[in-house]
Amino acid sequence: MIVSSDMTRQVVLDMNPFAVLDVTTRDTRERIYDAVEDRSLIVDLDSCNEARAILTAPRRRFEAELGWFPGIAPTTAKRALGARNLEDIEALSIGGLALANALTTCAVRRPPASLDQLVAFLTTISAAIDSVSLETTLRDVNEDREIAGFPPFTSADTAEEMLRDRRQIWRSDVVSVLARMPTHLMIEGLYLASERMAQGGSFPQFMHSLVEDYGLRAQPFLQNEMAGAIRLIEKAQIIAGSHPRALSPLIDALAELLTTWEKVTKPIQLTMTHLGRIDPDSERLGYLIRDLSIDLYNQHCLTDEARRLSVLLSKRFSSLPELAGRIGEDQDALDRLAREATEREAEIAYAADIGIFRKSRLSINSRRLEWKGQHYDVKQIRSARWGAIKKSVNGIPAGTDYLIAWSDENRTAIVKFRKGIIYEAFIERLLRVLAEPMLSAMTLGLQNGREFHFGGAAIRDNSVTLPCTKIFGKKRTEFGWGEVTVRNADGFFIIEGPPRSKASVRLSFRNVANVHFLEILVRTAFQNGRTQLSTAFA
């Protein structure tokens, strides 16, 4: 049997009873009976009789009418049924129910062959189905019934229920059309159609239901993409501190993933926005990447990388209002910090040539030091010292010898020269670059129980051990930081024990590594009333 009793399962209009008997919505009961005999020569008799039974029973006939072309001339209905493409249908100037049936029939027979055709189909069918109203449908159906001599269909509740079933059939038809398209074409078509509708200020309800079905089908792919994004984010978090240069290809991979993610989820995001909801998967992914951007800056001071991620997010998640607002705030903050960093870099950057005949370049910026063609990463510097010695001959000043030295884990640079202007300019910048990492490492070590040795002094968080001069030699005595005093004299940082203890140590700024930073730490602790060095800056 061609037409089942459950008309909600009809898919193609060719299976409609009107098509089986080749009759119109305006044909009389007599014409329908005559058609059974005529069509039985082409279609089997059982199918013809079933079609006649449907068309002559008021309720069952309504189901067939919903799947046909009520309210339009029979010749126009015939042309609609035979339409080969969207242009043929547009030339008929039909709308509502008839247009929806014509569009789905044509697309099921001949799916759109290009991206433009698919976008046009989705846009037109969504608008057509949304335009179908119960009132207009009943009017068109009953006008045709009056011409054909059938009683009007008056049950609005039943008609509304059947119209809902018809909408499900249209949805099933369009889903089947999309399923037959190449995946990339289907995704791009839904993406462009959704964007066009959103830009036009109207997002049809049918498109919402279509995207809902699409979203369910896309879940396995989206979950796989989410897992890939999480792996990239976790790897970026691991290497950010030790290999920041390796972040670039990871961010490239995230950018590619987000481009795909936007195309696949854009219809979902747009329909959710119009419904006043948020796509949870897109929101989760957006916040995961935002958290990475914040961590790159807060934990590793990687402003450029953080800004790049923020820009990616602003491009790909503009349809998520709350996230978009926070990303905008992040970008403003990162732009401000970048400007400040640029200004700071300009203040720190310095270079000078040292030597008379054979000059060597001494330079500094926020990332590295340079001396004699060797470059030293600021993050790898473990110690530094500097100082000046005034010289004289027979009491007559003979200039000043300046020294600046620093070491990383493998090399030591020692710079000696006699120009005070270079010395003052360089050490002012060197102190700005190294103070924070050096003091942070020192306070953290003290907090964890580490002991630092400077000359004859042993520095601990709560105490310092100093050499004491006695009649029968020297010994070492431990004092709390509240018991000692400090002062500077002749290029030395001097730590002295309590009066009469004869305990003290003289640490040369020029010759003992990191004494400048020790002085800053101790004096800051004393100034803030601290007896634990690790809390000096708390």
QUIQUI-V497866 format. One record per backbone hydrogen bond with DSSP energy under -1.0 kcal/mol. CO is the residue of the C=O (numbers start at 0). NH is the residue of the N-H. If there is no record, write none. Layout:
BEGIN
CO:NH
CO:NH
END
This chain:
BEGIN
4:6
5:8
6:9
11:14
12:15
15:19
16:20
17:22
23:26
27:31
28:32
29:33
30:34
31:35
32:36
33:37
34:38
35:39
38:41
38:42
43:47
44:48
45:49
46:50
47:51
48:52
49:53
50:54
51:55
56:60
57:61
58:62
59:63
60:64
61:65
64:67
68:71
72:76
73:77
74:78
75:79
76:80
77:81
79:82
84:88
85:89
86:90
88:91
89:92
94:98
95:99
96:100
97:101
98:102
99:103
100:104
101:105
102:106
103:107
104:108
105:109
113:117
114:118
115:119
116:120
117:121
118:122
119:123
120:124
121:125
122:126
123:127
124:128
125:129
126:130
128:131
132:136
133:137
134:138
135:139
136:140
137:141
138:142
139:143
140:144
141:145
142:146
143:147
144:148
144:149
153:155
154:158
155:159
156:160
157:161
158:162
159:163
160:164
161:165
162:166
163:167
164:168
165:169
166:170
167:171
168:172
169:173
170:174
171:175
172:176
173:177
174:178
177:180
181:185
182:186
183:187
184:188
185:189
186:190
187:191
188:192
189:193
190:194
191:195
192:196
193:197
194:198
195:199
196:201
197:200
203:207
204:208
205:209
206:210
207:211
208:212
209:213
210:214
211:215
212:216
213:217
217:221
218:222
219:223
220:224
221:225
222:226
223:227
224:228
225:229
226:230
227:231
228:232
229:233
230:234
231:235
232:236
233:237
234:238
235:239
238:242
242:245
243:246
246:250
247:251
248:252
249:253
250:254
251:255
252:256
253:257
254:258
255:259
256:260
257:261
258:262
259:263
260:264
261:265
264:268
265:269
266:270
267:271
268:272
269:273
270:274
271:276
272:275
278:282
279:283
280:284
281:285
282:286
283:287
284:288
285:289
286:290
287:291
288:292
289:293
290:294
291:295
292:296
293:297
294:298
295:301
296:300
300:302
301:305
302:306
303:307
304:308
305:309
306:310
307:311
308:312
309:313
310:314
311:315
312:316
316:319
319:323
320:324
321:325
322:326
323:327
324:328
325:329
326:330
327:331
328:332
329:333
330:334
331:335
332:336
333:337
334:338
335:339
336:340
337:341
338:342
339:343
340:344
341:345
342:346
343:347
344:348
349:363
351:361
353:359
359:353
360:371
361:351
362:369
363:349
366:377
367:364
368:375
369:362
370:373
373:370
375:368
376:379
377:380
382:406
383:513
384:404
386:402
388:400
390:397
392:395
395:392
398:390
400:388
401:416
402:386
403:414
404:384
405:412
406:381
406:382
410:407
412:405
414:403
416:401
418:422
419:423
420:424
421:425
422:426
423:427
424:428
425:429
426:430
427:431
428:432
429:433
430:434
433:437
434:438
435:439
436:440
437:441
438:442
439:443
440:444
441:445
442:446
443:447
444:449
445:448
451:458
453:456
456:453
457:464
458:451
460:532
461:480
462:459
463:478
464:457
465:476
466:503
467:474
469:472
472:469
474:467
476:465
478:463
479:482
484:495
486:493
488:491
490:508
491:488
492:506
493:486
494:504
495:484
497:500
501:468
502:496
504:494
506:492
507:511
508:385
511:514
513:517
514:518
515:519
516:520
517:521
518:522
519:523
520:524
521:525
522:526
523:527
524:529
525:528
531:534
532:535
534:537
END
